[in-house]
Amino acid sequence: MQLDKIVNYHKALADPTRIRILVLLADGELNGQVLADKLGVTPATITHHAAKLREASLLYERRVKNTIYFSLNHHFIKANAAASVELIYSHSNETGGPSMPEDKAERLQQSVLKNFFTSEGKLKHVPAQLKKKLIVLEHIVSRLEKGRKYTEQEINDFIRQYHEDFATIRREFIMHRFMFRDNEEYELNPRKMWAKWDKLT
C-alpha cells in the first residue's frame, strides 16, 4: 500500500545522520569511507544508516571489489515527497486551487481524448502539455484492475495496446502517482492520490 511506503520513507529520514548522508550524495556517488570521513563517524555507522536508507529505497548501492559506493534514488525521493503533500492535502484545494467546473472539465477531457487517440483507441503521441498528458495517462491507467499486482512485463504489454513507448508511459504512471512499484511489482494507487489535472491552471 502506498501509505505504508510513505510512512517508511519518513521513518528512514528521521535521523540527522541519514539526512546528512543524503545531502552529501545529492552531488553524486560516494563510497562509505568518504562519507565516514566527511561526517566524522565510523564506516560501520555509515553501513548501518545506509542499510536503513536502502531498505526504504532511498539509496542505490554498487560494489567494486571491497568498496561500496552509494548514490541517491532521485526519482523515489522526489516522488514520495510529492505523494506526501498530495495525500495530506487530498481533500483541500491547497495543491492547486479550486477544480475547474465539472462541465468544462468534461469538455476538455473529451477534446483531449478525441485529439490524441485514434478511433481504434491507440495513443497517437504523449502530449507535451502537463494537463493534457495527465488526462491521457488517467484514461489509460483507469483500465487497470484496482488491487491487482502486475509484473513489469504485464504493465509493458498493457501499455503496448495503446502505444509502443511503454517505458516512458510506465515511468509517467509512477511519476504522477497513478501507480507505485514495489519489488518489481506495480499496483494502482488510490485514485485520490493521482495527479489532478483539473486543478492545474
Secondary structure, DSSP 8 states (H G I E B T S, - for coil): -HHHHHHHHHHHH-SHHHHHHHHHHTTS-EEHHHHHHHHTS-HHHHHHHHHHHHHTT-EEEEEETTEEEEEE-HHHHHHHHHHHHHHHTTTSSTTTSS---HHHHHHHHHHHHHHHB-TTS-B----SSHHHHHHHHHHHHTTS-TT--EEHHHHHHHHHTT-S-HHHHHHHHHHTTSEEEETTEEEE--GGGS--GGG--
